[in-house]
Amino acid sequence: MKWLKRIGLTVLILFVLLIAAAIIIPIVFKDKIEAAVKEEVNKSLNATVDWANGTLP
């Protein structure tokens, strides 16, 4: 039973860390993600995309 609790606790901690990373990473790397998306969209379209006046959530 002791091992089962440790395994359960480990799985729970890993799950919480995964959720925290999924929330924190986009906030920290927002500018880099935005620049990469703009670059790829501009490559794919026959136009230049710029959303400087808009905001991203």
N, C-alpha and C positions, 0 to 999 in steps of 0.2 A: 504494500500500500504506500510505503514511503517513496518508492521509485515512481509510482503512478502520479503522485502529487508533484514530484520534481519535473516529470515530463510534461504534465499539464501546465505547470507554472512556466516552464521554458517556452512552450508553444504560445501561451498567453503573452509573454513578454515579447516574443518575436512578432506576433500579430500586432501588438501595440506599436512596436518600433516601425513596422511596415506601414501602418496607417499614418503615423507621425511623419515618416519620410515622404509619403504621398502628398501630405499637406504642406510640408515645409519646402521641399525641393522646388516646386513651381513658384513659390514666393521669392525664394532666394535667387533663382536663375531666370526671373521674368524677362529681363532685358535681353539676355542671350537667346532665350526661347523665341521672343518676339522678332529679333533680328534674323534668326534662322528661318522662321516661318515666312517673313517678308521675302527673303532671298529665294526660297523655294517656290513661292507663289509667283514671283516675278519671272522665274525661269519657266514656269508652266504656262503663263499667259502671254498674250501679245500686247500687254499693257504694263504700266508701272503702277504698283499698288503702294499706297501710303495712307495709313490711318493715324496720322499725327494729331488730327483734331478729335479723334475718337478716343475711347478708353477701353481697356481690356479689364475684365473683372479680376 
